[in-house]
Amino acid sequence: MVTSPQGGAACPSTPFDRAEGRIWSGKAEAYAHTYARLCAHLAPALLDAAEVGPDTRVLDVGCGSGTVSAAAAGRGATVHAVDAEHGMVEVARRAVPEAGLCTARLPELPYAANTFDAAVGNFVLNHVGRPRHVMAELRRITRPGGRVAVTIWRSPAAPGQTLIGRAAQAAGLTRPDWLPALAAEDDFPRTPEGLAALLDEAKLLGVECSEVLWEHRCAPEAWWAGAERGIGVIGQVLNSGGAERAAAARQVYDELCAEFRSADGLLALPHAALLAHGRA
């Protein structure tokens, strides 16, 4: 078996990984100003599940724009963070200058075994080609008795998550051919039972998994802006058919927003995620 410089098993990238790299390349600033606030909702619960507090040595994997890292630093933890997209690392470095940050692609982390008291990944499992290898790697770099905690989006998705997708479908937009789904042998059920089984398979102990439901409140223009700027799979779908179809999708979107509009004009978008944790 080939190993990385610090002892983790090397794992060739998959077509899914390479597509994710293409999706997120150059998108750090756009993400930070759009969907980062949505993903930040689970940061406190994620850090609680990992028992992150003063002097905890914690690794934030797939750190994005640094929301979880900043929250951990605010608790007095010693924070290290990685992301596969260099631009995300730069944005996170501005947000959390005291953290140790580097560019690294999961599931290969440049750390020795048993380095951290806790490892957290906020929605990163949605963006990796080999989730089982990632969980095994998080266990490897976490000391015995330390905590590992992760979040993912639940499937089936909640209505707020599917709003723009409904509009895109109505406009005849579909997933681009270059954008593969996760390989069947690497996938797992995005249910409490399925995520818990993934952590069990990584030999984490005392695994628990819960569902988190909330309404994300934002202006209709702000919610559209993330996809319009190419964030995530939905951003690729929306921009795959040219300006005319994107405009048609926007027209449908404006109509569908009535389902979620509050009295103050903001959207109240139902979301559903899963939070799982266990001990190394």
N, C-alpha and C positions, 0 to 999 in steps of 0.2 A: 504494500500500500504506500502510495506517495503521501508525504506529510508536508504541512506548511512549516515555515521557519520556526514557529513557536510550538509545534507539536500537533496541531489540528489536522485531521485528514483532509487532503486536497480533494475537491469535488468539481468535476468539469461543469461548466455552465450549460444550461439547457436552452432550447429555443425560447421557452417562456422567459428565462432570465434575460436573454439577449433582447427580447422584445420590451421587457420592462426597462432595460437600460435605454433603449431608444425613446420610450414614452417619456421618461423623466429627465433626459438630458436637457439641460438649460432651463428647466422649469422651476428651479428653487424659489426665485422671487415671486413668480406667479402663484405658486402653492402657498407661500408664506402670507400672501395678501388675500387668499380666498379660502381654500378648504382646511387650512391649518387650524382655524378656530373650531371647526367641527370636530376634528380629531383630538383636539385638546380637552374635550369634555371628560374623557376617561382618565386623564393623567393623574388626578388625585387618587382615584380608586386603584389604578394600576400600581402606584407607589405604595399605597397602603397594603395591597396584597403581597408586595415584595418586601414589606417591613423596612422600607427605606426611611432612615432618620439620621440624626447627627452622627457623623463619622462613618456612616455606611459607605463602603467602597462599591459603587454601582456602575454597571455598564448599560448604556442605552443603545440598543441596536436598531438600525434603521431610524436614526434620530430625526430625520427630516429637518425642519427649520429650528429645532431645539426646544420645543415646548416642554417635553417631559424632562429633558436635561435641566432646564431652568427651574422647573418645579422641584426637582431633586436637590439642586444646589440651594434652593431656598429653604430646604429642610436641614441644611448643614451637612449633606452628604458629600463625599469625594466622588466627583462625576467623571466618567470616561464615556465617550460616545463614538459611534461609527455610522457611516452611511455609504452606500455604493456610489452615490452621485456626489462628485466633488463640490458642485455648487451648493448642495444642501449643507455640506460640512462647513463651507465658508459662511453661509447664512447663520448656521447654528453657532459658529465661533463668535460672531458678532453678538448674538443673544446671550451666550454663556461663555465669556472670555476666560473664566476660571477653570473651565472643563478641559480635559485632555481629549482632543478630537483627532480622528484620522479617517481617511477614506479606506473602506474595506468592504469586500463583497461577501455576503453570507452564502454558504455556511462556513467560510474560512475566516477565522478571526485571529489577529496577530497577537494573541495572548497565551501565556502558559496555562496549564490546567490549574484549577483551584485559585485563580487570581482574585475573584470578586466575591463580595458578600451577597450580592444580588445582581440579577440580569433581567432587564425588562425590554419588551418589544411591543410598541404601540401600533397595531395594525400592520406590522411588517410581514407577518405570515401571508397576507394577501398578495404580496409582491415578490415571492421567492419561488423558484422552480422545484425545490426539494425541501418541503416543510419538515419532514422527519429528520433530515440531516441537520437542519437549523436547530431543532429542539435538542438533538444530541449534542450539538456544539455549545449551546447555552448551558447545558448541564455540565459539560466538560470544563468550562472556564469558571464555573461557580463552585466555591468551596463546599465540602460536605456540611450539610445543615443550612447552607445558604438558600435563598429563595429565587425562583424563576417565575416571572409573571408575564403573560402575553394577552393581547386583545386581537380579535378579528371581527369582521362584519358577519353577521348571521345570514344564513340562507334558509328560507326565502327572505329576500330583502324587504325592509319596511317601506311603506308608501313614499316617504320623503326621499329615500334613496333612489327610487325608480322614476321620479318625476321627469327628469330630463330625458331619460331613456324612453319613456312613453312618447314624448314629443318627437324624438329622433325617429322612432319606429313609424310614427304617423307620417313623417316626411319621407319615408322610404329609405332611411339610412340604416346600414347594417355594419357589423363588425368587419374591419378591413381584413383582407386575406393574409396580410403579413403578421397579423396579431393572433398567435396561437392560444388556445386554452391550455390550462395546466394538464400535463399528461395524466391519463387515468390512473396509472400506477403510483403517481405521486400525490394525487388528490386525497381528500378526506372529507367526511360530512361536516358542513359548517353548522353544526348543532352542538348543544352542550355536551351530549354524549360523544360526538365525534372529536371535538377538541380535547375533551378529557382523555380520550383514548390515545390521542397523539402524545400527550404529556406522559401518560402511563408507559407508552412504548419507549419513551426516552429514559425510562427508569427513574422518573421523579416520584417522590413519595408524598403521600397525603394530598393527592391531587383534588382540587375543587374547581368547579366551573359554574358560572352564573350568567344569566342573561341581563343585559342592561338596556332599558328602554328610556328614551327621552325625546323631547321635541327641540330641534335646532331652530332657533329664531334668527332670521336674516331678511334683508331686503331682496325682492325678486331679482333685481339686477345683480346683486352680489352673488347669489346662488348660480345664476347663469354664467357669470364671468369666469368661474373656474373652468368649466367645460369649454367655453368659448376660447380660452387661452390654452387649451390642449392638455388639461390636467387629467391624468388617469385614463382608463379605457374609454369612459364616456366622452372624454375630450377627443380621442381619436375617432370614435364613431361620428361625433357631431361634425368634425372637420373633414370627413372622408369623401363627401359628395359635392364639394364646391359651395360657393357662396349662395347660390339659389336655394339649394336644399337646406342649408343652414338657416337661411331666412325663413323658410317654410316651417322648420322645426321651432324657430323662435315664436312664430305666430301661434302655433299650437301650445307651446309652453305658456305664453301669456294667458291663453284661455284656461289651461289646466291649473294655473296658480290660484284661481278662484276657490278651488277645493281646500286650500291651505291658508288663505289670507285671513289675518286677524283684523280686529277693528282698527288697530293702529297702522295697518297697511303692510306690516311685516308678514312673512311666511312662518308658519309653525309646522315644521317638517318632521314627522315621526321617523325615528331611527332606532335600529336594534343592533346591538353588538354583543359579543361574548367575551368574558374575562375569565381566564383560567390561571391557576398558580399551583406550585408544588415545591417540595424541598429537594435539593440536590443530595 
